[in-house]
Amino acid sequence: MTTDTLTVSKSPVTGKVYEIPAVKEDKTGIDAFIALHPGKKVVVVQGLGFVGSVMGLVVANALTEEYAVIGIDLPSPASYWKIRSINEGIFPVIASDPKIEEYYQNALRKKNYYATFDPYAYSKADVVVVDINLDVQKKSAKNKDLEGYNVDLAPFRKAIEAIGARCKEDVLVLVETTVPPGTAQKIVRPMLEAALAQRGLPADRLKVGHSYERVMPGPKYIDSIQNFYRVFAGTDEKSAAAVEGFLRTVIRTDEYPLTRLGNTNATEMAKVLENSYRAMNIAFMVEWSRFAEEAGVDIYEVVNAIRMRPTHKNIMLPGLGVGGYCLTKDPLLASWARMNLFGSEEKLGQSEKGVHINDKMPVYAFDFLRSQYGASLEGKKVLLLGVSYLNDVGDTRYTPVEGFYDQLQAAGCEVSLHDPHVKYWEEKDTWINPQLDELLQEHYDVIVITTGHRDYRGNAALLEKIKQQPAGWIYDTIGVLTNEEIRSLQEKHTVKVIGRGDL
Ligand SMILES: NC(=O)c1ccc[n+]([C@@H]2O[C@H](COP(=O)([O-])OP(=O)(O)OC[C@H]3O[C@@H](n4cnc5c(N)ncnc54)[C@H](O)[C@@H]3O)[C@@H](O)[C@H]2O)c1
């Protein structure tokens, strides 16, 4: 096995630092785990991130079959800690869903969820679930002033190569990663067939399918995988049947029937179209928010009035920006696939534009504050309430708070951070003080609500503490404050809300 330079991996959950072993071999550990589960099918989940680690839990707690689950990730500084954490009894994802801990304790009791970095695990798999990341490289992700991007499939190909080099000839490879449409049929299946041929094995028993996650990190994390509708397809009839058979053992398909599509191009397209629709819906509201601010209108009042129409229930509200791993890239994956995998000369122009508009939202949020504030922000003390991209979750990937925070820092502000769900802000290498009371003992010139966590909504005690601050600015970027709360704060402070020209 390979030997890399000695390096470390730090857990953002516990702060514990792990030394990454120089020898990347775990055959003994994997064999010992398999020996504990004679006769059980082995499911290897590739990628122990926000989706894969929890999918592994769901498979370890399957409904109608007992599986031995092996989660595999890379022995890299960013990911090695996840492997150690799973094996040491601390689940690597912080979430408000109590089912996560319940399922994890169950798996620990049954000893049927093991984590490793050794690709030897693929040789034992009856099913491999691919749940790794497939990133889009944006030209200038930092200042969000971007138009160009690229999709580099090399790391994804490497992951498929690792499977092909060791897998059984009759394995089911179920791709759940969000991929450019065309990937399972044009890339994964041919790569695996070629790898089997190279090993002198026939490819006629190989099964490759695609089914996408609709994971919602937060209070319904597990249910969003196990108790929710799923779309799937196979690269051939045999594969589709195998995917269906597997999904039926882990997902409550009696209540949430599976939807089978004609082929994997269609399921892959369904995933990115689903997310592009949402990203576009948000982007659409950006210019209307600006219009409302200029026209002295409360956009929330307008949207709520429109939402009375059943056909318009999902019209979006304004905000600080769009974050997370999916909506910020999936429309681009689709557009890239159209041109690069299907040879079109046209991109998905509107969908790409939607992403660009959303990426610029934090710039607007900062400009709004600066222009309204009137005075220089240099030296001002600012408290940000929330750093994660979504309410009630601890995921900071591509959080719009980052762009906003960077601009405050560049303007010379002294910025303090709070988030009840994020202990360590990985992208900023910053530990977050979870004690809001302690933070509010300091005085701030501006307090900004940057994430709509439950802790900040309708919280009378928090409101009282903010009222006790010296007269300053309260800037609500996502419409958390009610009219009554705004009126109460206005007795002392200046209150601004994105999309509210009436204040
Ligand atoms: N996070 C969500 O809410 C969500 C929802 C639906 C779908 N998805 C999709 O699911 C996929 C996974 O997302 P995520 O949020 O879990 O990403 P993530 O970045 O949290 O996790 C991906 C993991 O895969 C690992 N990995 C990368 N290459 C590997 C390899 N060759 N072998 C083993 N492990 C490898 C990485 O180290 C990382 O730990 C993505 O395609 C994403 O778009 C995510």
The ligand as a Tripos MOL2 file, in Angstrom:
@<TRIPOS>MOLECULE
LIG
   44    48     1     0     0
SMALL
NO_CHARGES

@<TRIPOS>ATOM
      1 N1        -25.1810   17.5190    1.4750 N.am      1 LIG1
      2 C1        -26.3960   17.4120    0.9750 C.2       1 LIG1
      3 O1        -27.3020   17.9440    1.5410 O.2       1 LIG1
      4 C2        -26.6640   16.6030   -0.2920 C.ar      1 LIG1
      5 C3        -27.9760   16.3160   -0.6270 C.ar      1 LIG1
      6 C4        -28.2210   15.5380   -1.7450 C.ar      1 LIG1
      7 C5        -27.1650   15.0930   -2.5150 C.ar      1 LIG1
      8 N2        -25.8890   15.4170   -2.2000 N.ar      1 LIG1
      9 C6        -24.8130   14.9070   -3.0410 C.3       1 LIG1
     10 O2        -24.2140   13.7980   -2.3710 O.3       1 LIG1
     11 C7        -22.8250   13.7420   -2.6860 C.3       1 LIG1
     12 C8        -21.9980   13.7540   -1.4190 C.3       1 LIG1
     13 O3        -22.2310   14.9800   -0.7450 O.3       1 LIG1
     14 P1        -21.7100   15.2490    0.7090 P.3       1 LIG1
     15 O4        -22.4320   16.4470    1.1680 O.co2     1 LIG1
     16 O5        -21.7620   14.0300    1.5350 O.co2     1 LIG1
     17 O6        -20.1640   15.5910    0.3860 O.3       1 LIG1
     18 P2        -18.9590   15.6140    1.4240 P.3       1 LIG1
     19 O7        -17.9090   16.4620    0.8140 O.co2     1 LIG1
     20 O8        -19.4570   15.9340    2.7990 O.co2     1 LIG1
     21 O9        -18.4720   14.1210    1.4720 O.3       1 LIG1
     22 C9        -17.8340   13.4880    0.4170 C.3       1 LIG1
     23 C10       -16.8240   12.5210    1.0210 C.3       1 LIG1
     24 O10       -16.3170   11.6940   -0.0200 O.3       1 LIG1
     25 C11       -14.9630   11.4660    0.2590 C.3       1 LIG1
     26 N3        -14.2630   10.9900   -0.9290 N.ar      1 LIG1
     27 C12       -13.8800   11.6940   -2.0220 C.ar      1 LIG1
     28 N4        -13.2580   10.8800   -2.8950 N.ar      1 LIG1
     29 C13       -13.2480    9.6480   -2.3330 C.ar      1 LIG1
     30 C14       -12.7180    8.4010   -2.7400 C.ar      1 LIG1
     31 N5        -12.0700    8.2630   -3.9000 N.pl3     1 LIG1
     32 N6        -12.8840    7.3380   -1.9210 N.ar      1 LIG1
     33 C15       -13.5260    7.4690   -0.7320 C.ar      1 LIG1
     34 N7        -14.0360    8.6330   -0.2970 N.ar      1 LIG1
     35 C16       -13.8850    9.7060   -1.0920 C.ar      1 LIG1
     36 C17       -14.4720   12.8160    0.7530 C.3       1 LIG1
     37 O11       -13.2460   12.6950    1.4430 O.3       1 LIG1
     38 C18       -15.6330   13.2280    1.6550 C.3       1 LIG1
     39 O12       -15.4740   12.7830    2.9880 O.3       1 LIG1
     40 C19       -22.5510   14.9440   -3.5970 C.3       1 LIG1
     41 O13       -22.6180   14.5540   -4.9270 O.3       1 LIG1
     42 C20       -23.6830   15.8950   -3.2790 C.3       1 LIG1
     43 O14       -23.9620   16.7700   -4.3370 O.3       1 LIG1
     44 C21       -25.6240   16.1540   -1.0880 C.ar      1 LIG1
@<TRIPOS>BOND
     1     1     2 1
     2     2     3 2
     3     2     4 1
     4     4     5 ar
     5     4    44 ar
     6     5     6 ar
     7     6     7 ar
     8     7     8 ar
     9     8     9 1
    10     8    44 ar
    11     9    10 1
    12     9    42 1
    13    10    11 1
    14    11    12 1
    15    11    40 1
    16    12    13 1
    17    13    14 1
    18    14    15 2
    19    14    16 1
    20    14    17 1
    21    17    18 1
    22    18    19 2
    23    18    20 1
    24    18    21 1
    25    21    22 1
    26    22    23 1
    27    23    24 1
    28    23    38 1
    29    24    25 1
    30    25    26 1
    31    25    36 1
    32    26    27 ar
    33    26    35 ar
    34    27    28 ar
    35    28    29 ar
    36    29    30 ar
    37    29    35 ar
    38    30    31 1
    39    30    32 ar
    40    32    33 ar
    41    33    34 ar
    42    34    35 ar
    43    36    37 1
    44    36    38 1
    45    38    39 1
    46    40    41 1
    47    40    42 1
    48    42    43 1
@<TRIPOS>SUBSTRUCTURE
     1 LIG1         1 GROUP 0 **** ****
